[in-house]
Structures are given as C-alpha cells and as structure tokens.
Amino acid sequence: MPHHFKGLAFKALALFSIVTFIPTTANAGAWTAKKGDTYLKGAVNYFETSSRFGDQLPDFENFQDLNFNVYLEHGLQDNLTFFATSSFKDIEQTSAGETVSNSGIGDVDVGLRYNLTNEPAVISIQGLAKLPFLYSETADLPLGNGQVDLEGKVLVGKSFGSAGYVGLEAGYRYRAEDPVDEFRYLIEYGVDLSEETYFRTKLDGIVGLGSAGDVPLNATTANASLPIDFDLGKIEYTLGYKFKQGLAAEVTGTTNVYGDNTLKGTNVQFAIVSQF
C-alpha cells in the first residue's frame, strides 16, 4: 500500500472504532425512518484498477481510491427522512509513468425521502443534491468533477417476511455543465439468514443520456474515474452480522460488471451500521 494511503487508513480506523459504540438496526431503500430515529453507517472502502470498459484512455495505467465514507439518515417525521453522505478520500492515479495523488473530502450528497404509501407496497419519492464545494476541481487529480447534480427518484419496497424484501428504484439525474444527464436504476434483495446474519444484493445501474460512443477519449476530467458520459452496471453483495447490543458489521463487495467509457474493478468495503 502506498505510504500516503497509510495515513488515511489510520484516520479511517480511528473514526471506524468510534462508530462501533452506537447501537444499530439495518435499513433499506424505500422505507423512511421513524421520527427522531437516526441511522448511521461508517465504512472503509478500497478500489483499484488498471482497466476500463470501452476504449482505453491514452497513457492511463492505474487508479486507486481508499476512502472513509459516512452515511446518515434522520427521521424528521415518520414519513419524511433526511439523508446525507460524503467521503474522506485518498486517491492516486498513474498515467504515462507519472503518478499523482490527492486527498480530502469529496462530493457531499444531501436529500429528502418522502413516503407516499405503505400498502400494498412501500412507495416513496426522493430528491438529492450533489454538492462539490469542499475540494478544488482544478487540482492535478481532482476529488470530483466540480459539478452540481440534482436527482429525482421513485422507490418501491415490499417485505415478504422471512423470505426477505425486494426494492426497486428509478430516477433521473441532472448534471450541470459538461457531464451528461443520467437515468439511474436499482434492484435490491435482502434476507435474514439467521437471527444474527443477513444478506443483501443489488444491481445498481447508470445510463448516460448522451452517446458515450461519440464522446472523445479526452472528454473527461484529469481523474479517470470521472468520465463525462458513461454507462455502468454494478453488482453489490453484502454479508452482515447483528450483535446482541444492536450493533451490526458488514462486508461488501461491489463489482463493475458492465459499462462503457468507465473503469472496471471491484470495491471492497468494511462497515459498521447503527441506529439510535
């Protein structure tokens, strides 16, 4: 592991250990939190790749991202949930034999989820804003594309008791300036394997609403993970363990399985989730 990654690892593990003292229950897409309830997830992620879907970028060799992510939900009302997420990132990219790196807080996502009905299925609507104000988009290796995104989404969830639950999501993301708008979709299934263990899997997809094939290879930021126009499908698979005091730990793999004009690879995540 590169030396500058080690500093982030120590910071992440320290924050990670603090989060472990908060009790938890699991949460899922379309459902809203009860008024006053707070859901918190702290996660360490690592992603590395040397390959892409579609044409290769000239001189691109390798990209690495080690980050600590925090995801928060809070019930403002039983049918209205506020959520926010961001990451402290340490990234490194090698192109044409030259390695550049950067670290700091990346994009911040904030949003609201509103429950419309619980029968015959849970149906909610959600609005999200991606805010790029905590980093420099002109850095040699920027932490984000510096653009504001606005997203509207419809979420549907259905519980089948001991057989688990299913979630479906579909939305439109408006991306300011050069990045093309996107259609986003998600299919999720989760189930308790025992009183202590649970499993969930997701297909998470993005379709660029421009023509990815017509975008020049250099139509991207200096960060190879931030293409202007791309398609991507990811499969996530999570195994979780619920402790007696309400705390849960998760291990997640997320593999980029199909796409165009974007990076291949698998993200590995270790997380603690909690509710209080």
TORMAR-384299 format. One record per residue: x, y, z of N, C-alpha, C in turn; residue in three letters. Coordinates in steps of 0.1 Angstrom, whole numbers, m for minus. Example, Ala and Ser with C-alpha at 12.3 -4.5 7.8 and 13.67 -1.06 7.14 Angstrom:
KOLNU   npx   npy   npz  capx  capy  capz   cpx   cpy   cpz resn
KOLNU   132   m57    78   123   m45    78   132   m33    78  ALA
KOLNU   128   m22    71   137   m11    71   129     0    79  SER
This chain:
KOLNU   npx   npy   npz  capx  capy  capz   cpx   cpy   cpz resn
KOLNU     9   m12     0     0     0     0     9    12     0  MET
KOLNU     6    22    m9    15    34    m9    15    41     4  PRO
KOLNU    26    48     7    28    54    20    17    64    24  HIS
KOLNU    12    73    14     2    83    18   m11    76    20  HIS
KOLNU   m13    64    16   m26    57    19   m26    53    34  PHE
KOLNU   m14    50    39   m14    45    53   m19    56    63  LYS
KOLNU   m17    68    61   m22    79    69   m37    79    70  GLY
KOLNU   m43    78    58   m58    77    57   m63    65    64  LEU
KOLNU   m56    54    63   m61    41    69   m61    43    84  ALA
KOLNU   m51    49    90   m52    51   105   m63    61   109  PHE
KOLNU   m65    71   101   m76    80   104   m90    73   102  LYS
KOLNU   m91    65    92  m104    58    90  m107    48   101  ALA
KOLNU   m96    41   105   m98    31   115  m102    37   129  LEU
KOLNU   m96    49   131  m100    56   144  m114    60   143  ALA
KOLNU  m119    66   132  m133    70   131  m142    58   132  LEU
KOLNU  m137    47   125  m145    35   124  m147    29   138  PHE
KOLNU  m137    30   147  m138    24   160  m148    33   169  SER
KOLNU  m149    46   166  m158    54   174  m172    50   170  ILE
KOLNU  m175    48   157  m189    45   153  m193    32   159  VAL
KOLNU  m184    22   163  m188     9   167  m195     9   181  THR
KOLNU  m195    20   188  m202    21   201  m216    25   200  PHE
KOLNU  m222    26   188  m236    31   186  m245    19   182  ILE
KOLNU  m256    17   189  m265     5   186  m271     7   172  PRO
KOLNU  m276    m5   166  m280    m5   152  m292   m13   149  THR
KOLNU  m298   m10   138  m307   m19   130  m304   m16   116  THR
KOLNU  m308   m26   107  m305   m24    93  m316   m15    87  ALA
KOLNU  m313   m10    75  m322    m1    68  m322    m4    53  ASN
KOLNU  m333     0    46  m334    m4    32  m341     8    25  ALA
KOLNU  m339     8    12  m342    19     2  m355    27     4  GLY
KOLNU  m366    21     1  m379    29     1  m384    32    14  ALA
KOLNU  m380    26    25  m385    28    38  m380    41    44  TRP
KOLNU  m388    48    51  m384    60    58  m382    57    73  THR
KOLNU  m373    65    80  m370    63    94  m381    69   102  ALA
KOLNU  m384    63   114  m394    69   123  m389    83   128  LYS
KOLNU  m398    91   132  m395   104   136  m385   104   148  LYS
KOLNU  m374   111   147  m364   111   157  m353   100   156  GLY
KOLNU  m355    90   148  m345    79   147  m334    84   138  ASP
KOLNU  m322    79   141  m310    82   133  m303    69   129  THR
KOLNU  m300    68   117  m293    57   111  m279    61   107  TYR
KOLNU  m269    54   110  m255    58   107  m247    47   102  LEU
KOLNU  m240    49    92  m231    39    86  m217    45    84  LYS
KOLNU  m207    39    90  m193    43    87  m186    31    80  GLY
KOLNU  m179    35    69  m174    24    60  m160    28    55  ALA
KOLNU  m151    18    55  m138    19    48  m139    12    35  VAL
KOLNU  m135    19    24  m136    14    10  m122    14     4  ASN
KOLNU  m120     3    m5  m108     3   m13  m111    m2   m27  TYR
KOLNU  m106     6   m37  m108     3   m51   m96     5   m58  PHE
KOLNU   m92    m5   m67   m80    m3   m75   m83   m10   m89  GLU
KOLNU   m78    m4   m99   m80   m10  m113   m70    m4  m122  THR
KOLNU   m67   m12  m133   m59    m8  m144   m66    m9  m157  SER
KOLNU   m79   m12  m157   m86   m14  m169  m100    m7  m170  SER
KOLNU  m105    m5  m182  m117     2  m184  m127    m6  m193  ARG
KOLNU  m140    m2  m192  m149    m6  m203  m148     4  m214  PHE
KOLNU  m149    m2  m226  m148     7  m238  m133    10  m242  GLY
KOLNU  m131    20  m250  m118    24  m254  m109    28  m242  ASP
KOLNU   m97    25  m243   m87    29  m233   m83    43  m234  GLN
KOLNU   m82    50  m222   m76    64  m222   m62    63  m226  LEU
KOLNU   m57    73  m234   m43    73  m237   m34    75  m225  PRO
KOLNU   m25    66  m223   m15    67  m212   m20    62  m199  ASP
KOLNU   m33    59  m197   m38    55  m184   m32    42  m180  PHE
KOLNU   m27    41  m167   m21    29  m162   m28    23  m150  GLU
KOLNU   m31    31  m140   m37    26  m128   m44    37  m120  ASN
KOLNU   m55    33  m113   m62    42  m104   m65    35   m91  PHE
KOLNU   m63    42   m80   m66    37   m66   m74    47   m58  GLN
KOLNU   m83    42   m50   m91    50   m42   m93    43   m28  ASP
KOLNU   m88    49   m18   m90    45    m4   m98    56     3  LEU
KOLNU  m110    53     9  m118    63    15  m125    58    27  ASN
KOLNU  m129    68    35  m138    65    47  m151    73    44  PHE
KOLNU  m162    66    43  m175    71    40  m184    71    52  ASN
KOLNU  m191    82    54  m202    83    64  m215    85    57  VAL
KOLNU  m225    77    60  m239    78    55  m248    80    67  TYR
KOLNU  m257    90    67  m265    94    78  m280    95    73  LEU
KOLNU  m289    89    81  m303    92    79  m309    97    92  GLU
KOLNU  m319   106    91  m326   110   103  m341   112   100  HIS
KOLNU  m349   107   108  m364   108   106  m369   121   111  GLY
KOLNU  m373   130   101  m378   143   105  m393   142   109  LEU
KOLNU  m400   133   102  m413   128   105  m414   113   102  GLN
KOLNU  m424   106   106  m425    92   102  m424    89    87  ASP
KOLNU  m429    99    80  m429    97    65  m419   106    58  ASN
KOLNU  m410   113    65  m400   122    59  m387   120    65  LEU
KOLNU  m377   116    57  m363   113    62  m353   122    55  THR
KOLNU  m344   128    62  m333   135    57  m321   125    56  PHE
KOLNU  m313   126    46  m301   118    45  m290   126    39  PHE
KOLNU  m277   122    42  m265   128    37  m254   118    37  ALA
KOLNU  m245   120    28  m233   112    28  m221   119    21  THR
KOLNU  m209   116    26  m197   121    20  m186   112    24  SER
KOLNU  m174   114    17  m162   105    20  m150   114    21  SER
KOLNU  m141   110    30  m127   115    30  m119   105    22  PHE
KOLNU  m114   111    11  m108   102     0   m93   104     0  LYS
KOLNU   m86    94    m4   m72    94    m7   m70    87   m21  ASP
KOLNU   m68    94   m31   m67    88   m45   m54    90   m51  ILE
KOLNU   m51    80   m60   m38    80   m67   m40    75   m81  GLU
KOLNU   m34    82   m91   m35    78  m105   m22    78  m112  GLN
KOLNU   m19    68  m120    m7    67  m127   m10    67  m142  THR
KOLNU    m4    77  m149    m6    78  m164     7    82  m170  SER
KOLNU    11    75  m181    24    77  m188    36    77  m178  ALA
KOLNU    35    68  m169    46    66  m159    47    77  m148  GLY
KOLNU    37    86  m148    37    97  m138    26    94  m128  GLU
KOLNU    29    95  m115    19    92  m105    15   106   m98  THR
KOLNU     2   108   m97    m3   120   m90   m13   115   m79  VAL
KOLNU   m14   122   m68   m23   118   m58   m30   131   m52  SER
KOLNU   m40   128   m44   m48   139   m38   m56   133   m26  ASN
KOLNU   m59   141   m16   m67   136    m5   m76   147     0  SER
KOLNU   m87   144     6   m96   154    12  m111   149    11  GLY
KOLNU  m120   158    14  m134   155    14  m139   157     0  ILE
KOLNU  m146   147    m6  m152   147   m19  m165   153   m19  GLY
KOLNU  m173   149   m29  m187   154   m30  m195   151   m18  ASP
KOLNU  m205   160   m15  m214   158    m4  m228   156   m10  VAL
KOLNU  m235   145    m7  m249   143   m12  m258   146     0  ASP
KOLNU  m268   154    m3  m279   156     7  m292   154     1  VAL
KOLNU  m302   149     8  m315   147     2  m326   145    12  GLY
KOLNU  m338   143     7  m350   140    14  m358   129     8  LEU
KOLNU  m363   120    16  m372   109    11  m385   110    17  ARG
KOLNU  m396   109     9  m409   111    14  m418    99    11  TYR
KOLNU  m424    93    21  m432    81    19  m446    84    15  ASN
KOLNU  m450    79     4  m464    81    m1  m474    71     4  LEU
KOLNU  m470    58     5  m479    48     9  m471    36    14  THR
KOLNU  m478    28    23  m471    15    27  m479     3    22  ASN
KOLNU  m490     4    16  m498    m7    11  m502    m5    m4  GLU
KOLNU  m502   m15   m12  m497   m29    m9  m482   m30    m9  PRO
KOLNU  m475   m19   m12  m460   m19   m11  m456    m5    m6  ALA
KOLNU  m444    m4    m1  m439     9     3  m435    17    m9  VAL
KOLNU  m440    29   m11  m437    37   m23  m433    51   m17  ILE
KOLNU  m421    55   m22  m415    68   m17  m410    75   m29  SER
KOLNU  m408    89   m27  m402    97   m37  m390   103   m30  ILE
KOLNU  m379   107   m38  m367   111   m32  m361   122   m40  GLN
KOLNU  m355   132   m34  m348   142   m41  m334   143   m35  GLY
KOLNU  m324   145   m43  m310   145   m39  m302   157   m46  LEU
KOLNU  m293   163   m39  m284   172   m45  m270   168   m42  ALA
KOLNU  m261   168   m52  m247   165   m50  m239   178   m50  LYS
KOLNU  m232   181   m39  m226   194   m37  m211   193   m38  LEU
KOLNU  m204   200   m47  m190   199   m49  m181   210   m43  PRO
KOLNU  m184   215   m31  m178   227   m27  m167   226   m17  PHE
KOLNU  m162   213   m14  m152   212    m4  m138   207   m10  LEU
KOLNU  m137   208   m23  m124   205   m30  m122   214   m42  TYR
KOLNU  m110   213   m47  m107   221   m59  m108   212   m72  SER
KOLNU  m117   216   m81  m118   208   m94  m107   211  m103  GLU
KOLNU   m98   220  m100   m86   223  m109   m74   216  m104  THR
KOLNU   m75   208   m93   m63   201   m89   m58   191   m99  ALA
KOLNU   m45   188   m98   m39   178  m108   m47   165  m108  ASP
KOLNU   m52   161   m97   m61   149   m96   m73   153   m88  LEU
KOLNU   m83   158   m94   m95   163   m86  m102   152   m79  PRO
KOLNU  m108   155   m67  m116   146   m60  m130   144   m65  LEU
KOLNU  m135   153   m74  m148   152   m80  m148   161   m93  GLY
KOLNU  m159   161  m100  m159   168  m113  m163   183  m111  ASN
KOLNU  m166   187   m98  m169   201   m96  m182   206  m100  GLY
KOLNU  m191   196  m104  m204   200  m109  m215   196   m99  GLN
KOLNU  m225   205   m99  m237   202   m91  m246   192   m98  VAL
KOLNU  m251   182   m91  m261   172   m96  m274   173   m89  ASP
KOLNU  m285   172   m95  m298   172   m89  m305   159   m94  LEU
KOLNU  m311   152   m85  m317   139   m88  m331   137   m82  GLU
KOLNU  m340   132   m90  m353   128   m85  m355   113   m87  GLY
KOLNU  m361   106   m78  m362    92   m78  m375    87   m72  LYS
KOLNU  m380    76   m78  m391    68   m72  m386    55   m67  VAL
KOLNU  m390    52   m54  m385    40   m48  m397    31   m43  LEU
KOLNU  m396    18   m46  m407     9   m42  m400    m3   m34  VAL
KOLNU  m407    m6   m23  m402   m17   m15  m413   m26   m10  GLY
KOLNU  m410   m39    m9  m420   m49    m5  m413   m59     4  LYS
KOLNU  m419   m61    16  m414   m71    25  m422   m84    24  SER
KOLNU  m415   m95    24  m421  m109    23  m418  m117    36  PHE
KOLNU  m417  m110    47  m415  m116    60  m401  m124    60  GLY
KOLNU  m402  m136    64  m390  m144    65  m383  m147    51  SER
KOLNU  m390  m144    40  m384  m146    27  m377  m134    22  ALA
KOLNU  m376  m123    31  m368  m112    27  m376  m100    22  GLY
KOLNU  m370   m91    15  m376   m80     9  m370   m77    m5  TYR
KOLNU  m378   m69   m13  m373   m65   m26  m375   m50   m27  VAL
KOLNU  m365   m44   m33  m366   m29   m36  m363   m26   m50  GLY
KOLNU  m370   m16   m56  m368   m12   m70  m367     3   m69  LEU
KOLNU  m358     9   m77  m356    23   m78  m354    28   m92  GLU
KOLNU  m359    39   m95  m357    45  m109  m357    60  m107  ALA
KOLNU  m347    67  m114  m346    81  m112  m339    88  m124  GLY
KOLNU  m339   101  m124  m333   110  m134  m323   119  m127  TYR
KOLNU  m311   120  m131  m301   128  m125  m297   139  m135  ARG
KOLNU  m299   152  m131  m295   163  m139  m280   167  m135  TYR
KOLNU  m271   167  m144  m257   170  m141  m254   183  m149  ARG
KOLNU  m249   193  m141  m247   207  m147  m235   207  m156  ALA
KOLNU  m235   216  m166  m224   219  m175  m221   207  m184  GLU
KOLNU  m208   203  m185  m204   193  m194  m210   178  m192  ASP
KOLNU  m210   173  m180  m214   159  m178  m229   157  m183  PRO
KOLNU  m231   146  m189  m245   144  m195  m254   139  m183  VAL
KOLNU  m267   142  m185  m277   137  m176  m277   122  m176  ASP
KOLNU  m283   116  m166  m283   101  m164  m297    96  m160  GLU
KOLNU  m300    84  m165  m310    76  m159  m304    66  m149  PHE
KOLNU  m310    65  m137  m304    56  m127  m315    46  m123  ARG
KOLNU  m310    33  m121  m320    23  m117  m313    14  m107  TYR
KOLNU  m321     7   m99  m316    m2   m89  m326   m13   m86  LEU
KOLNU  m321   m25   m84  m329   m37   m80  m322   m43   m68  ILE
KOLNU  m329   m45   m57  m323   m49   m45  m331   m61   m38  GLU
KOLNU  m324   m70   m33  m330   m81   m25  m322   m83   m12  TYR
KOLNU  m329   m85    m1  m322   m87    12  m330   m97    20  GLY
KOLNU  m323  m105    28  m330  m115    36  m321  m118    49  VAL
KOLNU  m328  m121    60  m321  m126    72  m318  m140    70  ASP
KOLNU  m306  m144    72  m302  m158    71  m303  m165    85  LEU
KOLNU  m303  m158    95  m305  m163   109  m308  m150   118  SER
KOLNU  m309  m152   131  m312  m141   140  m300  m131   139  GLU
KOLNU  m288  m136   137  m276  m127   137  m272  m123   123  GLU
KOLNU  m274  m131   113  m267  m128   100  m278  m124    89  THR
KOLNU  m274  m116    80  m283  m112    69  m274  m110    56  TYR
KOLNU  m281  m111    45  m275  m109    32  m283  m100    23  PHE
KOLNU  m277   m92    15  m284   m84     5  m276   m83    m7  ARG
KOLNU  m282   m81   m18  m275   m79   m31  m283   m69   m39  THR
KOLNU  m275   m61   m47  m281   m50   m55  m275   m50   m69  LYS
KOLNU  m284   m47   m79  m279   m43   m92  m281   m28   m93  LEU
KOLNU  m271   m21   m94  m271    m6   m94  m266    m1  m108  ASP
KOLNU  m275     6  m115  m271     9  m129  m272    24  m132  GLY
KOLNU  m264    29  m141  m264    42  m146  m263    42  m161  ILE
KOLNU  m272    49  m168  m272    50  m182  m270    65  m186  VAL
KOLNU  m259    68  m192  m257    82  m197  m266    85  m208  GLY
KOLNU  m273    97  m207  m283   100  m217  m278   108  m229  LEU
KOLNU  m265   109  m230  m258   113  m243  m253   100  m249  GLY
KOLNU  m245   101  m260  m240    90  m267  m226    88  m262  SER
KOLNU  m223    78  m253  m210    76  m248  m200    72  m259  ALA
KOLNU  m205    66  m269  m196    62  m280  m191    74  m288  GLY
KOLNU  m198    85  m288  m194    97  m295  m185   107  m287  ASP
KOLNU  m183   104  m275  m175   113  m266  m160   110  m269  VAL
KOLNU  m152   120  m272  m138   118  m274  m131   112  m262  PRO
KOLNU  m120   105  m264  m114    98  m253  m109   108  m242  LEU
KOLNU  m106   120  m246  m101   130  m237  m112   139  m231  ASN
KOLNU  m125   135  m234  m136   142  m228  m139   137  m214  ALA
KOLNU  m130   140  m205  m131   136  m191  m123   146  m183  THR
KOLNU  m124   145  m170  m116   153  m161  m102   146  m160  THR
KOLNU   m93   152  m153   m80   146  m151   m80   133  m143  ALA
KOLNU   m92   131  m136   m94   119  m128  m101   108  m137  ASN
KOLNU   m95    97  m140  m101    87  m149  m114    81  m144  ALA
KOLNU  m117    82  m131  m129    77  m125  m141    86  m127  SER
KOLNU  m139    98  m134  m149   108  m135  m152   111  m150  LEU
KOLNU  m157   101  m158  m160   104  m172  m172   113  m173  PRO
KOLNU  m172   121  m184  m183   130  m187  m196   122  m191  ILE
KOLNU  m194   112  m199  m206   104  m204  m202    89  m203  ASP
KOLNU  m210    82  m196  m207    68  m194  m219    60  m190  PHE
KOLNU  m218    46  m192  m228    37  m187  m221    27  m178  ASP
KOLNU  m228    23  m167  m222    15  m157  m233     6  m150  LEU
KOLNU  m230    m7  m149  m238   m16  m140  m229   m22  m130  GLY
KOLNU  m234   m22  m117  m226   m27  m106  m234   m37   m99  LYS
KOLNU  m228   m48   m94  m235   m58   m86  m228   m57   m72  ILE
KOLNU  m237   m55   m62  m232   m54   m48  m237   m67   m40  GLU
KOLNU  m228   m72   m32  m232   m84   m24  m226   m81   m10  TYR
KOLNU  m235   m82     0  m232   m78    14  m236   m89    23  THR
KOLNU  m227   m92    33  m230  m101    44  m228   m94    57  LEU
KOLNU  m239   m94    65  m239   m86    77  m241   m95    89  GLY
KOLNU  m236   m90   101  m237   m97   114  m243   m87   124  TYR
KOLNU  m254   m91   130  m260   m82   141  m256   m87   154  LYS
KOLNU  m250   m78   162  m245   m81   175  m257   m80   185  PHE
KOLNU  m256   m86   197  m268   m86   206  m271   m72   211  LYS
KOLNU  m262   m63   212  m265   m49   216  m270   m41   205  GLN
KOLNU  m273   m46   194  m279   m39   183  m270   m34   172  GLY
KOLNU  m257   m36   175  m247   m32   165  m245   m42   154  LEU
KOLNU  m243   m37   142  m241   m46   130  m228   m43   123  ALA
KOLNU  m221   m53   118  m210   m52   110  m212   m58    96  ALA
KOLNU  m207   m52    85  m209   m56    72  m196   m57    64  GLU
KOLNU  m196   m67    55  m186   m68    45  m192   m68    31  VAL
KOLNU  m188   m59    22  m195   m57     9  m185   m57    m2  THR
KOLNU  m188   m64   m12  m180   m63   m25  m189   m57   m35  GLY
KOLNU  m184   m48   m43  m192   m42   m54  m184   m42   m67  THR
KOLNU  m189   m50   m77  m181   m52   m89  m188   m45  m101  THR
KOLNU  m180   m37  m108  m185   m31  m120  m185   m42  m131  ASN
KOLNU  m197   m46  m135  m199   m58  m143  m201   m55  m158  VAL
KOLNU  m206   m43  m161  m208   m39  m175  m208   m24  m176  TYR
KOLNU  m205   m19  m187  m205    m4  m189  m198     0  m202  GLY
KOLNU  m196    13  m203  m189    19  m214  m183    32  m210  ASP
KOLNU  m170    34  m213  m163    47  m211  m161    49  m196  ASN
KOLNU  m159    38  m188  m157    39  m174  m148    28  m168  THR
KOLNU  m144    29  m156  m135    19  m150  m141     6  m147  LEU
KOLNU  m133    m5  m149  m137   m18  m144  m131   m19  m129  LYS
KOLNU  m135   m30  m123  m129   m33  m110  m139   m36   m99  GLY
KOLNU  m134   m39   m87  m143   m43   m76  m139   m34   m64  THR
KOLNU  m149   m28   m57  m147   m21   m45  m150   m30   m33  ASN
KOLNU  m141   m30   m23  m142   m38   m11  m145   m29     0  VAL
KOLNU  m155   m32     9  m159   m23    19  m161   m31    32  GLN
KOLNU  m157   m25    43  m159   m29    57  m167   m18    64  PHE
KOLNU  m178   m22    70  m187   m11    76  m193   m15    89  ALA
KOLNU  m196    m5    97  m204    m6   109  m217     2   107  ILE
KOLNU  m228    m4   109  m241     3   108  m248     4   122  VAL
KOLNU  m255    15   124  m261    17   137  m274    25   136  SER
KOLNU  m282    24   147  m294    32   147  m296    36   162  GLN
KOLNU  m300    49   164  m302    54   178  m313    64   178  PHE
